[in-house]
Amino acid sequence: MAIVTDPTVTSAMTDAELRAAVRRFVAEAYDPALTLAQWWERLADSGWAVPTWPREWHGLGLPGAAARTVAEELRAAAVPGPPAGLGLLLAGPTILAHGTDEQKARYLRPLVDGREAWCQLFSEPGAGSDLASLQTKAQRDGEEWIVNGQKVWTSGAQSADFGMLLARTDPEAPKHRGISYFAFPMDQAGVEVRPLKEMTGRSLFCEVFFTDARVADADCVGGHGAGWIVANTTLAAERAGLGVGGSGSAGGGFPGRKAGMLDLVVGELMAGAQAQAAQATRAERGGVLMRRVARELGVADDPLVRQELAQAYILEEVGRMTSLRAKHLRAAGSGLPGEGNLAKLQMSRVLRHGRDLGPAIIGPYGTLLGAETPGEGNFQEATIWAPGPSIYGGSDEIQKNILGERVLGLPKEPGPDKNTPFRDLLVGTQAH
């Protein structure tokens, strides 16, 4: 079945017309006997996977607010959304903004239809919050670059086909100007991935070591030495995507052949116990879940618990409304200063509040793990997980510094002259 973009779908459509168009597509294209790979291919062909992207690059050219509407309709239809993961969230928007036409043609379609997965090769042991102090080196060798160094806290590196690699290509330049951004192939002998066991019991993050690994010069995104500018596009997408009010992936699975999802039958995927549990969690997350469990345990009328439940509702609604406001401003050709930074700070605040309120509601059950406990174990895992989001994607302190300097115009913290060559700076592991 050939699926093509619907020429009647335009940015002038009303919300009701847009929703009807999504439903029409699902009715014509969805078949529960399809594999996930086949369904993602149809979704990509139609433009509904990335409706806000340009038509020439697999989208429909719709305004930013349309993404939420489309996600809501796909979720309501109980069909998988586009691939989850960092390809669509980060790599795609970055390559759209800074990539050459050749890079767009090579990389965008496989991440839209889920054939290739991406990871983010940014943070290092000596360059976390101060990312521009990174020391992974790339040295030119003809039409290639030889990469040596280490990255850490790399989500999904064990199943990624490509990485968004930041490497220092000119140590004589100031630290922000000597960095380049590469579309880096992970499947090569010079790359070692070591999963890190977290206190949740999972291994979402990894260490990645490069020993004479190679990347083509043609895969440098944005040009030599422009990596910091390109990385800020990635970071802005990350902060906005992590913030309160994100549209989510509407049930989409994880992309790439290594994740083992592509051959799953979509009907079984959506009807299975795992999909049902995921849908239930999405439908009853955050404050909704807390209010339900508080009623079941008879603590909803406790004045202190009731007050904190109200605060949870307020925080989530403020985040949702702020997200809607930002999307409306973007659709009108304007913008909310520091939008991504504010969204990420709001998310951290919501998670910290839930970290404290959840255990207060379930009391001694908080010392246990498992689906048999009140809240099906969500409160306990949220408590353990809560510190992470305030660190990854740029720590909360970094977000506040950015807002202070770039939005409020406050002076920068004292430091060396910005034109100092990187090799002369005592930063990262160079400080020891």
C-alpha positions as CSV (number, residue, x, y, z in Angstrom):
1,M,0.0,0.0,0.0
2,A,1.5,3.3,-1.1
3,I,1.0,6.1,1.5
4,V,1.7,9.7,0.4
5,T,1.2,13.0,2.2
6,D,-2.3,14.4,2.0
7,P,-2.2,17.6,-0.1
8,T,-5.4,18.8,1.6
9,V,-3.5,19.1,5.0
10,T,-2.4,22.7,5.4
11,S,-1.4,25.1,8.2
12,A,-4.7,26.9,7.7
13,M,-6.7,23.9,9.0
14,T,-8.8,24.3,12.1
15,D,-8.1,21.9,15.1
16,A,-11.2,19.9,14.2
17,E,-10.1,19.6,10.6
18,L,-6.6,18.5,11.6
19,R,-8.0,15.9,14.0
20,A,-10.3,14.6,11.3
21,A,-7.4,14.3,8.9
22,V,-5.4,12.2,11.3
23,R,-8.4,9.9,11.9
24,R,-8.9,9.5,8.2
25,F,-5.2,8.5,7.8
26,V,-5.4,5.9,10.6
27,A,-8.6,4.4,9.1
28,E,-7.0,4.0,5.7
29,A,-3.4,3.0,6.7
30,Y,-3.5,1.1,10.0
31,D,-3.5,-2.7,10.0
32,P,-2.9,-4.5,13.3
33,A,-1.1,-7.2,11.3
34,L,1.7,-4.8,10.2
35,T,5.1,-5.0,11.9
36,L,6.2,-1.9,13.7
37,A,8.7,-1.2,10.9
38,Q,6.0,-1.3,8.3
39,W,3.7,0.9,10.3
40,W,6.5,3.4,10.9
41,E,7.2,3.4,7.2
42,R,3.6,4.3,6.5
43,L,3.6,7.0,9.2
44,A,6.8,8.5,7.7
45,D,5.4,8.4,4.1
46,S,2.3,10.2,5.2
47,G,4.1,13.0,7.0
48,W,2.2,12.4,10.3
49,A,5.4,11.1,12.0
50,V,6.9,14.6,12.0
51,P,4.0,16.9,11.0
52,T,5.8,20.2,11.8
53,W,8.8,19.4,9.5
54,P,8.9,20.7,6.0
55,R,7.2,18.6,3.3
56,E,10.5,18.1,1.4
57,W,11.9,16.5,4.5
58,H,9.1,14.0,5.4
59,G,6.7,16.4,7.2
60,L,3.6,18.4,6.5
61,G,4.8,21.9,7.3
62,L,2.3,22.4,10.1
63,P,2.8,24.8,13.0
64,G,4.3,23.7,16.3
65,A,1.1,23.3,18.1
66,A,-0.1,20.7,15.7
67,A,2.4,18.1,17.1
68,R,0.4,17.8,20.3
69,T,-2.9,17.5,18.4
70,V,-1.5,14.7,16.1
71,A,-0.1,12.9,19.1
72,E,-3.4,13.0,20.9
73,E,-5.3,11.6,18.0
74,L,-2.8,8.8,17.4
75,R,-3.0,7.9,21.1
76,A,-6.8,8.0,21.1
77,A,-6.8,5.7,18.1
78,A,-4.6,3.2,20.1
79,V,-2.0,3.0,17.4
80,P,1.8,3.4,17.8
81,G,3.1,6.9,17.5
82,P,6.4,7.7,15.7
83,P,9.6,6.2,17.1
84,A,10.6,7.3,20.6
85,G,14.2,8.1,21.3
86,L,16.8,10.8,20.6
87,G,16.7,10.5,16.8
88,L,13.4,12.4,16.4
89,L,13.8,14.4,19.6
90,L,17.3,15.7,19.0
91,A,19.2,14.6,15.9
92,G,16.4,15.3,13.5
93,P,15.8,19.0,14.5
94,T,19.6,19.6,14.6
95,I,20.3,18.2,11.2
96,L,17.2,20.1,9.8
97,A,18.6,23.3,11.2
98,H,22.3,22.9,10.4
99,G,22.8,19.9,8.0
100,T,23.6,20.0,4.3
101,D,21.0,18.7,1.9
102,E,23.2,15.6,1.6
103,Q,23.2,15.0,5.3
104,K,19.4,15.5,5.5
105,A,18.9,13.0,2.7
106,R,21.1,10.5,4.4
107,Y,20.0,10.7,8.0
108,L,16.5,12.1,8.3
109,R,14.4,9.4,6.7
110,P,15.9,6.5,8.7
111,L,15.3,8.2,12.0
112,V,11.8,9.2,11.1
113,D,10.8,5.6,10.1
114,G,12.7,4.0,13.0
115,R,15.4,2.1,11.1
116,E,18.3,3.9,12.8
117,A,18.6,4.9,16.4
118,W,20.8,7.8,17.8
119,C,22.5,8.6,21.1
120,Q,24.0,11.9,22.4
121,L,27.8,11.9,22.8
122,F,28.2,15.1,24.8
123,S,29.0,14.8,28.5
124,E,32.5,13.6,29.7
125,P,33.9,12.9,33.1
126,G,35.5,16.3,33.2
127,A,32.9,18.1,31.2
128,G,29.4,17.8,32.5
129,S,27.8,21.1,33.5
130,D,30.8,22.9,31.8
131,L,30.2,21.0,28.5
132,A,32.5,23.3,26.5
133,S,35.5,21.9,28.5
134,L,35.2,18.6,26.7
135,Q,38.4,16.9,25.8
136,T,37.5,14.1,23.3
137,K,39.8,14.9,20.4
138,A,39.2,14.5,16.6
139,Q,42.3,14.9,14.4
140,R,42.0,15.3,10.7
141,D,43.3,12.5,8.5
142,G,42.5,13.2,4.9
143,E,38.7,12.9,4.4
144,E,38.3,11.5,7.9
145,W,38.8,12.4,11.5
146,I,40.4,10.1,14.1
147,V,38.6,10.3,17.4
148,N,40.0,9.5,20.8
149,G,38.5,10.1,24.3
150,Q,35.6,9.2,26.5
151,K,31.9,10.1,27.0
152,V,29.7,9.3,29.9
153,W,25.9,9.3,30.8
154,T,25.1,8.4,27.2
155,S,21.5,7.3,27.0
156,G,20.9,4.3,24.8
157,A,24.4,4.0,23.5
158,Q,24.2,0.2,23.5
159,S,21.4,0.2,20.9
160,A,22.4,3.3,18.9
161,D,23.5,3.2,15.2
162,F,24.8,6.8,15.3
163,G,25.8,9.4,17.9
164,M,25.7,13.2,18.0
165,L,29.4,13.6,18.8
166,L,31.0,16.7,20.1
167,A,34.8,16.6,19.7
168,R,37.6,19.1,20.0
169,T,39.0,19.7,16.6
170,D,41.1,22.8,17.4
171,P,42.8,22.9,20.8
172,E,44.4,26.3,19.9
173,A,41.0,28.0,19.6
174,P,39.0,29.3,22.6
175,K,37.0,26.4,24.2
176,H,33.7,27.3,22.6
177,R,35.1,27.8,19.1
178,G,37.3,24.7,18.8
179,I,34.5,22.1,18.9
180,S,32.9,20.3,15.9
181,Y,29.7,18.3,15.8
182,F,29.6,14.9,13.9
183,A,27.1,12.3,12.9
184,F,29.2,9.5,14.3
185,P,28.8,5.8,13.3
186,M,28.7,3.7,16.5
187,D,29.3,0.3,14.9
188,Q,33.1,0.2,14.5
189,A,36.1,-1.4,16.2
190,G,37.3,1.8,17.9
191,V,34.1,2.2,20.0
192,E,33.6,0.5,23.3
193,V,30.2,0.9,25.1
194,R,29.9,0.1,28.8
195,P,26.4,0.2,30.3
196,L,26.2,1.8,33.8
197,K,24.0,0.2,36.4
198,E,21.8,2.8,38.1
199,M,20.2,2.6,41.5
200,T,16.9,1.9,39.8
201,G,18.4,-1.4,38.7
202,R,18.4,-0.4,35.1
203,S,21.2,0.6,32.7
204,L,19.8,3.4,30.6
205,F,23.1,5.3,30.6
206,C,26.5,4.2,29.3
207,E,30.2,5.1,29.2
208,V,31.6,5.3,25.7
209,F,35.3,5.0,24.9
210,F,36.9,6.0,21.5
211,T,40.2,4.6,20.5
212,D,41.3,5.7,17.0
213,A,37.6,5.6,15.9
214,R,36.8,7.3,12.6
215,V,34.2,9.6,11.2
216,A,34.0,11.1,7.7
217,D,34.6,14.8,7.3
218,A,31.3,14.9,5.2
219,D,29.5,14.0,8.4
220,C,30.6,17.2,10.2
221,V,27.3,19.0,10.9
222,G,27.4,22.8,10.6
223,G,31.0,23.1,9.7
224,H,34.4,22.9,11.4
225,G,34.5,24.7,14.7
226,A,30.8,25.4,14.8
227,G,30.0,22.6,17.1
228,W,29.0,24.7,20.0
229,I,26.4,26.6,17.9
230,V,25.0,23.3,16.6
231,A,25.0,21.7,20.0
232,N,22.9,24.6,21.4
233,T,20.2,23.6,18.9
234,T,20.3,20.1,20.2
235,L,20.2,21.2,23.8
236,A,17.3,23.5,23.2
237,A,15.3,20.7,21.7
238,E,16.3,18.4,24.6
239,R,15.2,20.9,27.2
240,A,11.9,21.6,25.5
241,G,11.3,17.9,25.0
242,L,12.1,17.1,28.7
243,G,10.0,19.9,30.0
244,V,6.5,19.7,31.5
245,G,3.8,19.6,28.8
246,G,5.7,17.6,26.2
247,S,3.5,15.8,23.7
248,G,5.1,12.4,24.1
249,S,5.4,9.7,21.4
250,A,1.9,8.4,21.5
251,G,2.9,4.9,22.2
252,G,5.8,4.7,19.8
253,G,8.5,2.1,20.4
254,F,12.2,2.4,20.5
255,P,13.9,2.7,17.0
256,G,16.7,0.8,15.4
257,R,17.4,-2.8,14.7
258,K,19.3,-3.3,18.0
259,A,16.3,-2.4,20.1
260,G,14.5,-5.5,18.8
261,M,11.2,-3.7,18.2
262,L,11.0,-3.4,14.4
263,D,9.7,-7.0,13.8
264,L,7.0,-6.8,16.5
265,V,3.4,-6.9,15.2
266,V,1.6,-3.7,16.1
267,G,-1.7,-5.3,17.0
268,E,0.0,-7.5,19.5
269,L,2.2,-4.7,20.7
270,M,-0.8,-2.4,21.5
271,A,-3.0,-5.2,22.9
272,G,-0.3,-6.8,25.0
273,A,0.0,-6.4,28.8
274,Q,3.1,-4.2,28.4
275,A,1.4,-1.7,26.1
276,Q,-1.7,-1.7,28.4
277,A,0.5,-1.0,31.4
278,A,2.3,1.8,29.5
279,Q,-1.0,3.4,28.5
280,A,-2.4,3.2,32.0
281,T,0.7,4.8,33.4
282,R,0.5,7.6,30.9
283,A,-3.2,8.1,31.6
284,E,-2.7,8.2,35.3
285,R,0.6,9.7,36.0
286,G,1.8,12.4,38.4
287,G,-0.9,14.1,40.4
288,V,-3.8,11.9,39.1
289,L,-2.1,8.8,40.4
290,M,-1.3,10.5,43.7
291,R,-4.8,11.5,44.2
292,R,-6.2,8.1,43.5
293,V,-3.8,6.3,45.8
294,A,-4.3,8.9,48.6
295,R,-8.1,8.2,48.4
296,E,-7.5,4.4,48.5
297,L,-5.3,4.7,51.6
298,G,-7.6,7.1,53.4
299,V,-5.1,10.0,53.6
300,A,-6.7,12.3,51.0
301,D,-8.4,14.3,53.7
302,D,-5.3,14.9,55.8
303,P,-4.8,18.7,55.6
304,L,-1.1,18.4,54.8
305,V,-1.5,15.8,52.1
306,R,-4.4,17.7,50.6
307,Q,-2.4,20.8,50.5
308,E,0.5,19.1,48.7
309,L,-1.9,17.3,46.3
310,A,-3.2,20.8,45.4
311,Q,0.3,22.0,44.9
312,A,1.0,19.0,42.5
313,Y,-2.0,19.9,40.4
314,I,-1.0,23.6,40.3
315,L,2.6,22.8,39.2
316,E,1.4,20.4,36.4
317,E,-1.2,22.9,35.2
318,V,1.4,25.8,35.2
319,G,3.7,23.6,33.2
320,R,1.0,22.6,30.7
321,M,-0.2,26.2,30.2
322,T,3.3,27.5,29.8
323,S,4.0,24.9,27.1
324,L,0.8,25.9,25.3
325,R,1.6,29.5,25.6
326,A,5.1,28.9,24.1
327,K,3.7,26.9,21.2
328,H,1.1,29.6,20.5
329,L,3.8,32.3,20.4
330,R,6.0,30.2,18.0
331,A,3.0,29.6,15.7
332,A,2.5,33.4,15.7
333,G,6.2,34.0,14.7
334,S,7.3,35.0,18.2
335,G,8.8,33.1,21.1
336,L,9.1,32.9,24.9
337,P,12.6,33.9,26.0
338,G,14.3,31.0,27.7
339,E,11.4,28.7,26.9
340,G,13.4,25.4,27.0
341,N,15.3,26.3,30.1
342,L,12.1,27.3,32.0
343,A,10.4,24.0,30.9
344,K,13.3,21.9,32.2
345,L,13.4,23.8,35.5
346,Q,9.6,23.3,35.9
347,M,10.0,19.6,35.2
348,S,12.7,19.3,37.9
349,R,10.5,21.1,40.4
350,V,7.5,18.8,39.6
351,L,9.7,15.7,40.0
352,R,11.2,16.9,43.3
353,H,7.7,17.6,44.6
354,G,6.5,14.2,43.6
355,R,9.6,12.6,45.1
356,D,8.6,14.0,48.5
357,L,4.8,13.7,48.2
358,G,4.6,10.1,46.9
359,P,6.3,8.5,49.9
360,A,4.3,10.7,52.3
361,I,1.1,9.2,50.8
362,I,2.1,5.5,50.8
363,G,4.0,5.7,54.1
364,P,5.8,2.4,55.0
365,Y,5.0,0.9,51.6
366,G,7.7,3.3,50.3
367,T,10.3,0.9,51.7
368,L,9.1,-1.8,49.3
369,L,9.4,-2.2,45.5
370,G,7.0,-3.9,43.1
371,A,3.7,-3.7,41.4
372,E,1.9,-5.1,44.4
373,T,2.4,-1.9,46.4
374,P,0.0,1.1,46.3
375,G,0.6,3.0,43.1
376,E,2.0,-0.2,41.5
377,G,5.6,0.8,42.5
378,N,5.6,4.1,40.6
379,F,6.2,6.2,43.7
380,Q,9.3,4.2,44.8
381,E,10.9,4.3,41.3
382,A,10.1,8.0,40.9
383,T,11.8,8.7,44.3
384,I,15.0,6.9,43.2
385,W,14.9,8.4,39.7
386,A,14.1,12.0,40.8
387,P,17.7,13.3,41.0
388,G,18.6,12.4,37.4
389,P,16.4,14.9,35.4
390,S,17.8,17.8,37.4
391,I,21.2,16.9,36.1
392,Y,20.9,15.5,32.6
393,G,20.2,17.9,29.7
394,G,22.2,20.6,31.6
395,S,21.8,20.8,35.4
396,D,19.3,23.1,37.0
397,E,22.1,25.5,38.0
398,I,23.2,25.8,34.3
399,Q,19.6,26.5,33.3
400,K,19.4,29.4,35.9
401,N,22.8,30.7,34.7
402,I,21.5,30.8,31.1
403,L,18.3,32.6,32.1
404,G,20.2,35.1,34.2
405,E,22.8,35.9,31.6
406,R,20.9,35.6,28.3
407,V,17.3,36.5,29.3
408,L,17.7,38.9,32.3
409,G,21.0,40.4,31.2
410,L,22.9,39.7,34.4
411,P,26.7,39.8,34.4
412,K,28.5,36.5,33.8
413,E,30.4,34.8,36.6
414,P,34.1,35.8,36.7
415,G,36.4,33.6,34.6
416,P,39.3,33.6,32.2
417,D,39.2,35.7,29.0
418,K,36.8,34.1,26.5
419,N,39.6,34.3,23.8
420,T,42.0,32.1,25.9
421,P,43.1,29.1,23.8
422,F,41.5,25.9,25.2
423,R,44.9,24.2,25.8
424,D,45.8,27.0,28.2
425,L,42.7,26.6,30.4
426,L,42.7,24.6,33.6
427,V,39.4,22.9,33.0
428,G,38.0,19.4,33.2
429,T,40.8,16.9,33.7
430,Q,43.4,19.5,32.6
431,A,42.9,21.0,36.1
432,H,44.6,18.0,37.8
